[in-house]
Amino acid sequence: MAFQFDGYLLSIKPARHALTLIPGWGVHRLTLFFEAAGTGDIPEGQAHQLSGELWVNDMGSSGWLGPLAQRWPMEAHPEGRNISFDVTLTDAQILGLEKARKGRELELRVDLTAVQLGAIAGWPARTDQLTVRISHEEWAKTLVQLDAGAFVDVLVPITEVENRATAARRLREAKSLIGAGRFEEAVGKARLALDAVREACDTVNVVRNLPPAQQRSQEQRWGMLIQSAYQLFSGAQHDDSGTTEHFTWSRADAVAAVATAAGLLARLEDLP
């Protein structure tokens, strides 16, 4: 984003740390951070007032989020300045964003007007647009501040064990499939990732001839969890007459399947 004034250029770009979200009672303050710098023949002490609106891009519904407020005017300085804008978001808006985002990155559009203050001839103003992309991980962590969601980052360790490395790759593929809306395929990838878990934990033998539930060991209970997940997720790969042929898979199902498989795979780090 750049504003061309007589003799100099005022440019604005997203800061490395893009946003914060401060919770309120039903309404919340979202702050967006930017870096601004001027180049050219900048008048000494030249100040600008910026204002605008925040929109969300490509969400399939109304994209307007609200007006942006700048707390104080800013100078066009060659060394750059940090600036921020606040916008108020309601619970309903945040819920709508989450439903429309579907696990993808959040793409926001900032429409800004820069007014040159104290100019000799009137109040020169310029307008421009800037796209701000917020990764899924950053936005999910931000929502945790509102108690509006929970974000767990499951790190699957890098390993030289071939089948475990293959399982990790399948989970990465599953994540991409979720982003593309291919939920059944994502669940199928989660099922394939469990092959390495079942082998490492020898679950087929562990769950054979189980005692009553209250008498099962910790190993047997883990084995039951692994086998149950495996059998459930297998429904995404088979169309058995009268049963799995009728299974349907939502985005929430796919996220749960991938998270479960990732957690079980990460647990193998402590196993030989």
C-alpha positions as CSV (number, residue, x, y, z in Angstrom):
1,M,0.0,0.0,0.0
2,A,1.4,3.4,-1.0
3,F,0.1,7.0,-0.9
4,Q,1.8,9.4,-3.4
5,F,1.9,13.0,-2.1
6,D,3.7,15.9,-3.7
7,G,7.4,15.1,-3.5
8,Y,7.2,12.0,-1.4
9,L,5.7,8.6,-0.9
10,L,4.1,7.1,2.2
11,S,4.1,3.3,2.2
12,I,2.5,0.9,4.6
13,K,2.9,-2.9,5.1
14,P,1.8,-5.4,7.7
15,A,4.1,-5.8,10.7
16,R,5.7,-9.1,11.5
17,H,3.3,-9.5,14.4
18,A,0.0,-8.8,12.7
19,L,-2.6,-8.6,15.4
20,T,-3.9,-8.9,18.9
21,L,-7.4,-9.5,20.2
22,I,-8.5,-8.1,23.6
23,P,-11.7,-9.7,25.0
24,G,-14.7,-7.7,26.1
25,W,-18.4,-8.5,27.1
26,G,-19.8,-9.7,23.7
27,V,-17.6,-7.2,21.8
28,H,-13.8,-7.4,21.4
29,R,-11.1,-5.1,20.2
30,L,-9.0,-6.3,17.3
31,T,-5.7,-4.4,16.8
32,L,-3.8,-4.6,13.5
33,F,-0.2,-3.6,13.4
34,F,1.7,-2.1,10.4
35,E,5.0,-0.5,9.5
36,A,4.9,2.9,7.8
37,A,7.8,4.7,6.0
38,G,8.2,7.7,3.8
39,T,10.6,8.2,0.9
40,G,11.4,11.3,-1.1
41,D,11.3,15.0,-0.2
42,I,9.3,14.8,3.1
43,P,8.4,18.1,4.7
44,E,9.8,18.3,8.3
45,G,7.3,17.1,10.9
46,Q,4.7,16.3,8.2
47,A,1.8,14.4,9.9
48,H,-1.0,12.3,8.4
49,Q,-4.3,11.1,9.7
50,L,-5.3,7.7,8.5
51,S,-8.8,6.1,8.6
52,G,-10.5,3.3,6.8
53,E,-12.5,0.1,6.9
54,L,-11.8,-3.6,7.5
55,W,-13.2,-6.2,5.1
56,V,-12.8,-9.9,4.9
57,N,-12.0,-11.4,1.4
58,D,-13.6,-14.3,-0.4
59,M,-15.8,-15.6,2.5
60,G,-18.9,-16.1,0.4
61,S,-21.0,-13.6,2.4
62,S,-21.0,-10.0,3.5
63,G,-17.4,-9.0,3.9
64,W,-17.6,-5.7,5.9
65,L,-16.3,-6.0,9.5
66,G,-16.1,-2.4,10.7
67,P,-14.4,1.0,10.7
68,L,-10.7,1.2,11.5
69,A,-9.6,3.8,14.1
70,Q,-6.1,5.2,14.4
71,R,-5.2,6.5,17.8
72,W,-3.1,9.4,16.8
73,P,-1.6,11.0,13.6
74,M,1.6,9.7,12.2
75,E,4.7,11.2,10.5
76,A,6.2,10.0,7.2
77,H,9.6,9.2,8.5
78,P,12.4,7.6,6.3
79,E,13.4,5.2,9.2
80,G,9.8,3.9,9.5
81,R,7.3,4.0,12.2
82,N,5.0,1.4,13.8
83,I,1.3,2.2,13.6
84,S,-1.8,0.4,14.6
85,F,-5.6,0.4,13.9
86,D,-8.4,-0.8,16.1
87,V,-11.7,-2.4,15.0
88,T,-14.5,-3.7,17.2
89,L,-15.7,-7.3,16.5
90,T,-18.8,-8.9,18.0
91,D,-19.2,-12.5,19.1
92,A,-21.5,-13.0,16.0
93,Q,-18.8,-11.7,13.6
94,I,-16.1,-13.9,15.1
95,L,-18.4,-16.9,14.8
96,G,-19.2,-16.0,11.2
97,L,-15.5,-15.7,10.4
98,E,-14.8,-19.1,11.8
99,K,-17.6,-20.8,9.9
100,A,-16.6,-19.1,6.6
101,R,-12.9,-19.6,7.1
102,K,-13.1,-23.4,7.3
103,G,-9.6,-23.8,8.7
104,R,-8.0,-21.8,6.0
105,E,-5.8,-18.7,6.5
106,L,-7.8,-15.5,7.2
107,E,-7.6,-13.0,4.4
108,L,-8.4,-9.4,5.4
109,R,-8.6,-6.3,3.3
110,V,-7.7,-2.9,4.7
111,D,-9.2,0.1,2.9
112,L,-7.4,3.3,4.0
113,T,-7.5,7.0,3.4
114,A,-4.4,9.1,4.3
115,V,-5.0,12.8,4.8
116,Q,-2.0,15.2,4.8
117,L,-2.4,17.5,7.8
118,G,-1.4,21.2,7.8
119,A,-0.9,21.4,4.0
120,I,-0.8,24.9,2.5
121,A,-3.4,24.1,-0.2
122,G,-6.4,22.3,1.4
123,W,-6.2,18.8,2.9
124,P,-4.7,16.4,0.3
125,A,-6.1,12.9,0.7
126,R,-5.1,9.6,-0.9
127,T,-6.8,6.1,-0.8
128,D,-5.5,2.6,-1.3
129,Q,-6.1,-1.0,-0.3
130,L,-3.9,-3.6,1.4
131,T,-4.4,-7.4,1.9
132,V,-3.4,-8.9,5.2
133,R,-3.1,-12.7,5.4
134,I,-3.3,-14.3,8.8
135,S,-2.2,-17.9,9.0
136,H,-4.6,-20.5,10.5
137,E,-2.2,-21.1,13.4
138,E,-1.8,-17.4,14.3
139,W,-5.6,-16.8,14.1
140,A,-6.4,-19.9,16.1
141,K,-4.0,-18.9,18.9
142,T,-5.6,-15.5,18.9
143,L,-9.0,-16.9,19.4
144,V,-7.9,-18.8,22.5
145,Q,-7.6,-15.4,24.2
146,L,-11.4,-15.1,24.0
147,D,-12.1,-18.6,25.3
148,A,-13.8,-18.8,21.9
149,G,-11.8,-21.8,20.7
150,A,-9.0,-24.1,21.7
151,F,-5.8,-24.6,19.7
152,V,-3.5,-27.5,20.2
153,D,-0.3,-27.7,18.0
154,V,0.6,-31.4,17.8
155,L,4.3,-31.7,16.8
156,V,4.9,-35.0,15.2
157,P,8.7,-35.7,15.7
158,I,11.0,-36.1,12.8
159,T,12.0,-39.7,12.6
160,E,14.1,-42.1,10.5
161,V,11.6,-44.9,11.1
162,E,10.2,-45.2,7.6
163,N,6.5,-46.1,8.4
164,R,6.3,-43.3,11.0
165,A,7.8,-40.7,8.5
166,T,5.2,-41.9,6.0
167,A,2.5,-41.5,8.5
168,A,3.6,-37.9,9.2
169,R,3.5,-37.2,5.5
170,R,-0.1,-38.5,5.3
171,L,-1.2,-36.2,8.1
172,R,0.3,-33.2,6.2
173,E,-1.7,-34.4,3.2
174,A,-4.8,-34.7,5.3
175,K,-4.4,-31.1,6.5
176,S,-4.3,-29.9,2.9
177,L,-7.3,-32.0,2.1
178,I,-9.3,-30.4,4.9
179,G,-8.4,-26.9,3.5
180,A,-9.7,-28.1,0.1
181,G,-13.0,-29.3,1.6
182,R,-12.2,-33.0,0.9
183,F,-13.1,-34.2,4.3
184,E,-13.7,-37.9,3.6
185,E,-10.3,-38.2,2.0
186,A,-8.7,-36.4,4.9
187,V,-10.2,-39.0,7.3
188,G,-8.9,-41.7,5.1
189,K,-5.4,-40.3,5.3
190,A,-5.7,-40.2,9.1
191,R,-6.6,-43.9,9.0
192,L,-3.5,-44.7,7.0
193,A,-1.4,-42.8,9.4
194,L,-2.6,-45.1,12.2
195,D,-0.9,-48.1,10.6
196,A,2.4,-47.1,12.1
197,V,0.8,-46.6,15.5
198,R,-0.9,-50.0,15.5
199,E,2.3,-51.7,14.5
200,A,4.4,-49.9,17.1
201,C,1.9,-50.6,19.9
202,D,1.0,-54.1,18.7
203,T,-2.6,-53.3,19.3
204,V,-4.1,-56.3,17.5
205,N,-2.5,-58.6,20.2
206,V,-2.9,-56.1,23.0
207,V,-6.7,-56.0,22.7
208,R,-7.1,-59.8,22.1
209,N,-9.0,-61.6,24.9
210,L,-9.5,-58.4,27.0
211,P,-10.7,-58.6,30.6
212,P,-13.8,-56.6,31.7
213,A,-13.4,-52.8,31.2
214,Q,-12.7,-52.0,34.9
215,Q,-9.8,-54.6,35.0
216,R,-8.0,-53.5,31.8
217,S,-4.4,-52.2,32.1
218,Q,-3.3,-48.8,30.8
219,E,-1.7,-50.5,27.8
220,Q,-4.9,-52.3,27.0
221,R,-6.9,-49.1,27.3
222,W,-4.6,-47.3,24.9
223,G,-4.9,-50.2,22.6
224,M,-8.7,-50.0,22.6
225,L,-8.5,-46.3,21.8
226,I,-6.1,-46.9,18.8
227,Q,-8.3,-49.8,17.5
228,S,-11.5,-47.8,17.9
229,A,-10.1,-44.8,16.0
230,Y,-8.7,-47.1,13.3
231,Q,-12.1,-48.8,12.8
232,L,-14.0,-45.6,12.8
233,F,-11.7,-43.8,10.3
234,S,-11.8,-47.0,8.1
235,G,-15.3,-46.0,7.2
236,A,-13.9,-43.2,5.0
237,Q,-12.1,-45.8,2.8
238,H,-14.7,-48.5,2.4
239,D,-18.3,-48.6,1.2
240,D,-19.6,-51.7,3.0
241,S,-23.2,-52.4,2.2
242,G,-25.6,-51.3,4.8
243,T,-22.9,-49.7,7.1
244,T,-20.0,-47.5,6.0
245,E,-21.6,-46.7,2.6
246,H,-23.9,-44.4,4.6
247,F,-21.1,-42.7,6.6
248,T,-20.8,-38.9,6.0
249,W,-17.9,-36.8,7.2
250,S,-18.0,-33.1,8.1
251,R,-15.1,-30.7,8.5
252,A,-15.3,-31.1,12.3
253,D,-15.1,-34.9,11.8
254,A,-12.0,-34.6,9.7
255,V,-10.3,-32.2,12.1
256,A,-11.0,-34.6,15.0
257,A,-9.6,-37.6,13.0
258,V,-6.4,-35.8,12.0
259,A,-5.9,-34.5,15.5
260,T,-6.4,-37.9,17.0
261,A,-4.0,-39.6,14.6
262,A,-1.4,-36.9,15.1
263,G,-1.6,-37.2,18.9
264,L,-1.2,-41.0,18.8
265,L,1.6,-40.7,16.3
266,A,3.5,-38.1,18.4
267,R,3.1,-40.5,21.4
268,L,5.5,-43.0,19.6
269,E,8.4,-40.7,20.3
270,D,8.9,-42.4,23.6
271,L,8.6,-45.9,22.1
272,P,11.4,-47.8,20.3
